[in-house]
Amino acid sequence: MIIQRIKVSFFRAYGKYSYEKSAAMQTSYLFVYGTLRSDSPKKPPVKKTLNLYAERWYKASVKGKLYEIDWYPGLVLTDNPDDIVSGEIFRISDEESLLSHLDEYEGCSEGFPEPHEYRREKISVITEDGETLLAWAYLYYWDVNEESRIHSGDYLNPYIL
């Protein structure tokens, strides 16, 4: 019992305790670029779930191309620094709950036939302050038509270049 108290005191005094706690509670993020953006006029039902398990954090961008698929967009990553897609980062409070709902919404959970239209992946995102971080994003994986490209890279402002 005394040894256990000494260990706890030592860990707290030298930061080990707080390090272990923060490592276990690592913050995760989600990059959204279409109908789930906070300023999107479209209000899919899953938007309530997003707001329940995450909070809008920053405007952000990624290197990629944006396409009008149907009534929603699709993001395809590129290495070209001129290809920029605008969106937002949400800080996730309950990753498991949020991502399971979003996987269903995006049609990429186990219950959907392969190949999925979207895949959830961690990607590099640049915040409006210039910070780079990793965030979950739903990337489009079916074939795209170049004529349906949104050249502005901004789903909510498709004609501004």
C-alpha positions as CSV (number, residue, x, y, z in Angstrom):
1,M,0.0,0.0,0.0
2,I,2.8,2.4,0.9
3,I,4.7,1.5,-2.2
4,Q,1.7,2.1,-4.4
5,R,1.2,5.6,-2.9
6,I,4.9,6.4,-3.5
7,K,4.5,5.3,-7.2
8,V,1.4,7.5,-7.7
9,S,3.2,10.5,-6.1
10,F,6.3,9.9,-8.1
11,F,4.3,9.6,-11.4
12,R,2.3,12.7,-10.6
13,A,5.4,14.7,-9.6
14,Y,7.3,13.9,-12.7
15,G,4.5,14.0,-15.3
16,K,4.3,10.3,-16.0
17,Y,0.8,10.2,-14.6
18,S,-0.5,13.0,-16.8
19,Y,1.4,11.6,-19.8
20,E,-0.3,8.2,-19.4
21,K,-3.7,9.8,-19.0
22,S,-3.3,12.1,-22.0
23,A,-1.9,9.3,-24.2
24,A,-5.0,7.2,-23.4
25,M,-7.3,10.2,-24.2
26,Q,-5.6,11.3,-27.4
27,T,-7.7,13.8,-29.3
28,S,-9.0,12.8,-32.7
29,Y,-10.3,14.9,-35.5
30,L,-12.6,14.7,-38.5
31,F,-12.3,16.7,-41.7
32,V,-15.6,17.4,-43.5
33,Y,-15.9,19.1,-46.9
34,G,-19.5,18.8,-48.0
35,T,-23.0,18.4,-46.6
36,L,-21.6,17.9,-43.0
37,R,-20.0,21.4,-42.9
38,S,-21.4,23.6,-40.3
39,D,-22.3,26.3,-42.9
40,S,-24.0,23.8,-45.3
41,P,-27.6,24.5,-46.0
42,K,-28.2,20.8,-46.4
43,K,-29.2,19.2,-43.1
44,P,-28.7,15.4,-43.3
45,P,-30.0,13.6,-40.2
46,V,-26.5,12.5,-39.3
47,K,-25.5,16.2,-38.8
48,K,-27.2,16.0,-35.3
49,T,-25.0,13.0,-34.5
50,L,-21.9,14.9,-35.6
51,N,-22.8,17.8,-33.3
52,L,-23.5,15.4,-30.4
53,Y,-20.1,13.7,-30.6
54,A,-17.8,16.4,-32.0
55,E,-17.4,20.2,-32.0
56,R,-16.4,22.4,-34.9
57,W,-12.8,23.4,-34.4
58,Y,-11.2,25.1,-37.4
59,K,-11.6,25.9,-41.1
60,A,-9.1,23.7,-42.9
61,S,-8.0,22.4,-46.3
62,V,-6.4,19.3,-47.9
63,K,-4.6,18.6,-51.2
64,G,-7.2,17.1,-53.4
65,K,-9.9,17.4,-56.0
66,L,-13.6,17.8,-55.3
67,Y,-16.3,16.3,-57.5
68,E,-20.1,16.7,-57.6
69,I,-21.2,13.1,-57.4
70,D,-25.0,13.5,-57.0
71,W,-26.5,15.8,-54.4
72,Y,-23.2,15.4,-52.4
73,P,-19.5,15.8,-53.1
74,G,-16.6,13.4,-53.2
75,L,-12.9,14.1,-52.3
76,V,-10.0,12.5,-54.2
77,L,-6.6,13.2,-52.7
78,T,-3.7,14.4,-54.9
79,D,-0.1,15.4,-54.4
80,N,-0.5,18.6,-56.5
81,P,-0.2,21.7,-54.2
82,D,-2.5,23.6,-56.6
83,D,-5.4,21.2,-55.9
84,I,-7.0,22.5,-52.6
85,V,-10.3,21.4,-51.1
86,S,-11.8,23.5,-48.4
87,G,-13.6,22.2,-45.3
88,E,-13.7,22.1,-41.6
89,I,-12.1,20.1,-38.8
90,F,-14.2,18.8,-35.9
91,R,-12.7,17.7,-32.7
92,I,-14.2,14.4,-31.7
93,S,-15.3,13.7,-28.2
94,D,-16.5,10.1,-28.7
95,E,-14.7,8.6,-31.7
96,E,-16.2,5.1,-31.7
97,S,-19.8,6.4,-31.5
98,L,-19.4,9.1,-34.1
99,L,-17.4,7.1,-36.7
100,S,-19.8,4.1,-36.5
101,H,-22.7,6.5,-37.3
102,L,-20.8,8.2,-40.1
103,D,-19.6,4.9,-41.6
104,E,-23.3,3.9,-41.9
105,Y,-24.2,7.3,-43.4
106,E,-21.3,7.2,-45.9
107,G,-22.1,3.6,-46.9
108,C,-18.7,2.1,-45.8
109,S,-19.6,0.0,-42.8
110,E,-19.5,-3.8,-42.9
111,G,-23.2,-4.0,-44.0
112,F,-22.6,-2.4,-47.3
113,P,-21.4,-4.4,-50.4
114,E,-17.8,-3.9,-51.6
115,P,-16.4,-1.8,-53.2
116,H,-17.6,1.0,-51.0
117,E,-18.2,4.4,-52.6
118,Y,-16.3,6.0,-49.7
119,R,-13.5,4.9,-47.4
120,R,-12.6,6.4,-44.1
121,E,-8.9,7.2,-43.8
122,K,-6.6,9.4,-41.7
123,I,-5.2,12.2,-43.8
124,S,-3.0,15.3,-43.4
125,V,-5.1,18.4,-43.0
126,I,-3.9,22.0,-42.8
127,T,-5.8,24.3,-40.4
128,E,-6.5,27.9,-41.1
129,D,-3.6,28.7,-38.8
130,G,-1.2,26.7,-40.9
131,E,-0.9,23.8,-38.5
132,T,-0.8,20.3,-40.0
133,L,-2.6,17.5,-38.2
134,L,-4.1,14.0,-38.9
135,A,-7.8,13.8,-39.2
136,W,-10.3,11.2,-40.3
137,A,-11.9,11.9,-43.7
138,Y,-14.2,10.1,-46.1
139,L,-12.5,9.8,-49.4
140,Y,-14.3,9.0,-52.7
141,Y,-13.2,5.7,-54.3
142,W,-15.4,5.2,-57.3
143,D,-14.5,6.5,-60.8
144,V,-15.1,10.2,-61.3
145,N,-16.0,12.3,-64.3
146,E,-13.6,15.3,-64.8
147,E,-16.5,17.3,-66.1
148,S,-18.1,17.1,-62.6
149,R,-15.1,18.5,-60.9
150,I,-15.7,21.5,-58.5
151,H,-12.7,23.6,-59.6
152,S,-13.0,26.0,-56.7
153,G,-12.4,23.1,-54.2
154,D,-15.2,24.5,-52.1
155,Y,-18.5,22.6,-52.2
156,L,-20.4,25.6,-50.8
157,N,-18.9,28.1,-53.3
158,P,-18.4,26.0,-56.4
159,Y,-18.0,28.9,-58.9
160,I,-15.4,31.0,-57.0
161,L,-11.9,30.5,-58.2
